[in-house]
C-alpha cells in the first residue's frame, strides 16, 4: 500500500521544490511507493489530509517544515476515516525542529525517508488547544510571548535559513518587554511577570533545546517560564537556551501538566509549531499517545 506524501514545494523559500526530483528518485531507489500531493496555498496541506481516504494508504507524510507538519496533524485529526495510520516527516523546510528529537539535522531528508522505510513507529502525545472557537493540534511546541515574537520576525527572514531564528532572537531581546500571565497547571494556579511561556511536547524549539527533559509519550506537556531578566543578562544567557542549560537559571521555572490554562494581561499571539495564530487566553490538553509516528 502507498504512503500519502503532502509536499510543500514553497518550504525553505522554494528550496523544497528544487529537491523534489531527488526525493522522487530516492523513493524509487528504496522502493517506497507513494502518492505525492503538492500544496499550493497556506492551509492546503490540512485540506488534503482531512479529505484523504486513509483506507487507501499505509501512512501520511509531511514534507516541508514545521508549518507543513502542523497542517498535516490538524488535517489528520479532522479526517473522518475509521482507519488510523502513522505519520512521518521529510524535513525540507526552513525549520524542522521536530526531527531534532530523532537526532537528525534540519534537512536530513534521506535519513528521514530511511526511518519511514524501516517502518518502526512510536506512540506520540499530541497537544490540543482551544482558541477563539476553534480546536487545533500540535506535535512540537506552543509558545507565548518572546518566543512568538521571534517566530514572527524569523518568518520575515526565512531566506536566510535557520539563522533567521537566531537573528530574530537578538532583535527581540533588545526590545524586551515583560507581561503578566496567569497559569492553571492541573489545578496549580500561579501568576507571574514573565518574558515567555513555552508549552513543549518535544525537546526542541527551532534551534533551541527548550525542554531537555520532555518526553513525547508520557501524557504530560513541559512548561518553561522565563521571568524578568535584563537585556544584557538575557543576551549573555542566550547560548544556554541552545544547549538546554537555561533550565538551571534562577529566572527560569519548569513544570509539567496534562491540562494548562493561560491568561495574560494583554492579548499575546500564539505560535504552535512555528505558525502564528490566535491569542491568549487559551486552554491546552495533552492527548496521551494519540498518534503513531515513524521513529528511530
MIKOLPA-856572 format. One line per field, with one value per residue (C-alpha): x, y, z; residue in three letters. Coordinates in steps of 0.2 Angstrom, whole numbers. Layout:
// MIKOLPA-856572
xx: c(X/...);
yy: c(Y/...);
zz: c(Z/...);
aa: c(ALA/...);
END
This chain:
// MIKOLPA-856572
xx: c(0/6/11/2/15/10/23/26/37/37/46/63/59/57/72/60/53/71/73/58/66/80/67/56/72/76/59/61/78/72/56/44/28/20/7/14/1/8/2/-1/-8/-7/-18/-19/-10/-23/-37/-28/-26/-43/-51/-40/-47/-34/-40/-30/-14/-2/5/4/20/23/36/41/45/37/22/18/18/6/-6/-4/-8/-23/-29/-26/-37/-50/-51/-66/-58/-60/-43/-29/-12/6/13/30/41/53/62/64/59/67/65/62/63/53/66/79/72/77/95/93/99/87/87/92/78/87/89/71/65/76/67/50/55/61/43/46/34/32/17/17/7/-2/-5/-23/-28/-45/-44/-57/-70/-58/-48/-30/-17/2/16/31/28/17/24/18/27/45/45/31/38/54/45/36/52/61/47/51/70/67/78/92/88/89/99/84/78/94/93/75/80/93/81/68/79/85/67/62/46/38/19/8/2/-9/-7/-18/-7/-18/-26/-10/-13/2/4/20/28/37/46/39/29/33/22/33/29/46/63/67/60/68/87/84/84/70/63/78/68/52/46/34/24/22/5/12/17/33/30/45/43/56/54/61/79/89/93/111/108/97/110/123/112/107/119/111/95/104/111/97/107/94/83/96/94/85/74/68/54/49/33/24/5/-8/-20/-15/-25/-16/-22/-12/-15/-14/-18/-2/-1/2/15/10/24/31/14/6/-12/-24/-20/-22/-32/-32/-33/-21/-23/-11/-18/-8/0/-14/-4/9/25/39/54/71);
yy: c(0/18/32/49/62/80/90/109/115/133/127/135/149/136/125/111/112/110/95/86/77/70/64/56/47/41/35/24/18/12/6/17/18/35/47/64/79/96/110/127/139/141/128/117/103/102/101/87/76/80/74/59/41/33/16/18/22/15/32/51/60/79/85/103/112/113/123/109/96/107/107/88/85/96/88/71/74/82/66/55/39/25/18/27/27/33/50/53/68/73/88/100/117/132/125/106/106/90/79/85/74/60/67/72/88/101/95/77/70/54/48/53/43/28/29/29/14/4/5/7/18/26/32/51/63/77/94/101/119/128/146/158/145/133/117/114/101/101/89/100/117/131/147/164/180/182/165/170/187/178/167/182/190/174/171/188/182/164/167/167/149/143/158/168/162/167/185/186/181/195/208/205/203/221/226/216/218/208/204/197/179/168/149/134/119/104/114/123/142/153/171/178/193/185/186/170/154/138/123/109/91/88/94/107/124/129/128/128/114/122/107/95/84/82/65/63/49/52/61/77/94/103/121/133/150/164/178/196/197/212/213/211/196/188/191/183/169/166/151/142/141/132/119/117/124/138/127/130/149/157/166/150/139/122/112/98/96/87/102/120/136/153/171/187/205/209/198/188/179/160/151/132/123/139/145/162/161/166/174/172/167/148/130/116/97/83/69/54/43/49/46/34/42/34/35/28);
zz: c(0/-4/8/6/5/7/-1/1/-13/-6/10/13/1/-13/-10/-6/-24/-31/-20/-26/-41/-29/-17/-30/-36/-19/-16/-31/-25/-8/-16/-5/-15/-13/-19/-19/-17/-20/-9/-17/-4/15/24/8/17/31/17/8/23/30/14/11/12/24/19/3/12/24/31/29/27/29/18/22/38/55/47/35/49/59/44/42/60/60/44/52/67/56/45/47/41/53/49/58/50/56/52/45/42/27/33/18/26/34/52/56/75/76/68/80/93/81/82/63/56/49/31/33/22/16/34/37/22/28/45/36/26/41/47/66/75/92/101/102/113/105/111/108/111/110/105/98/95/86/91/85/87/88/90/95/104/108/113/120/122/117/108/97/93/87/76/68/64/59/46/38/37/30/15/27/33/51/57/55/72/80/72/77/95/96/89/101/116/113/113/128/137/150/153/166/165/175/173/178/178/183/196/202/200/198/192/185/177/163/146/138/142/131/131/124/119/112/117/103/98/82/86/105/117/126/136/138/150/139/134/119/126/145/144/150/142/149/153/153/160/159/172/171/166/160/141/144/156/143/129/140/144/126/122/137/128/113/125/137/152/154/165/179/178/193/182/173/181/174/176/169/167/156/156/155/155/151/153/151/155/136/121/116/99/99/90/88/78/70/65/71/75/89/105/124/133/129/136/131/134/131/122/128/115/102/86/79/72/62/74/75);
aa: c(UNK/UNK/UNK/UNK/UNK/UNK/UNK/UNK/UNK/UNK/UNK/UNK/UNK/UNK/UNK/UNK/UNK/UNK/UNK/UNK/UNK/UNK/UNK/UNK/UNK/UNK/UNK/UNK/UNK/UNK/UNK/UNK/UNK/UNK/UNK/UNK/UNK/UNK/UNK/UNK/UNK/UNK/UNK/UNK/UNK/UNK/UNK/UNK/UNK/UNK/UNK/UNK/UNK/UNK/UNK/UNK/UNK/UNK/UNK/UNK/UNK/UNK/UNK/UNK/UNK/UNK/UNK/UNK/UNK/UNK/UNK/UNK/UNK/UNK/UNK/UNK/UNK/UNK/UNK/UNK/UNK/UNK/UNK/UNK/UNK/UNK/UNK/UNK/UNK/UNK/UNK/UNK/UNK/UNK/UNK/UNK/UNK/UNK/UNK/UNK/UNK/UNK/UNK/UNK/UNK/UNK/UNK/UNK/UNK/UNK/UNK/UNK/UNK/UNK/UNK/UNK/UNK/UNK/UNK/UNK/UNK/UNK/UNK/UNK/UNK/UNK/UNK/UNK/UNK/UNK/UNK/UNK/UNK/UNK/UNK/UNK/UNK/UNK/UNK/UNK/UNK/UNK/UNK/UNK/UNK/UNK/UNK/UNK/UNK/UNK/UNK/UNK/UNK/UNK/UNK/UNK/UNK/UNK/UNK/UNK/UNK/UNK/UNK/UNK/UNK/UNK/UNK/UNK/UNK/UNK/UNK/UNK/UNK/UNK/UNK/UNK/UNK/UNK/UNK/UNK/UNK/UNK/UNK/UNK/UNK/UNK/UNK/UNK/UNK/UNK/UNK/UNK/UNK/UNK/UNK/UNK/UNK/UNK/UNK/UNK/UNK/UNK/UNK/UNK/UNK/UNK/UNK/UNK/UNK/UNK/UNK/UNK/UNK/UNK/UNK/UNK/UNK/UNK/UNK/UNK/UNK/UNK/UNK/UNK/UNK/UNK/UNK/UNK/UNK/UNK/UNK/UNK/UNK/UNK/UNK/UNK/UNK/UNK/UNK/UNK/UNK/UNK/UNK/UNK/UNK/UNK/UNK/UNK/UNK/UNK/UNK/UNK/UNK/UNK/UNK/UNK/UNK/UNK/UNK/UNK/UNK/UNK/UNK/UNK/UNK/UNK/UNK/UNK/UNK/UNK/UNK/UNK/UNK/UNK/UNK/UNK/UNK/UNK/UNK/UNK/UNK/UNK/UNK/UNK/UNK/UNK/UNK/UNK/UNK/UNK/UNK/UNK/UNK/UNK/UNK/UNK);
END
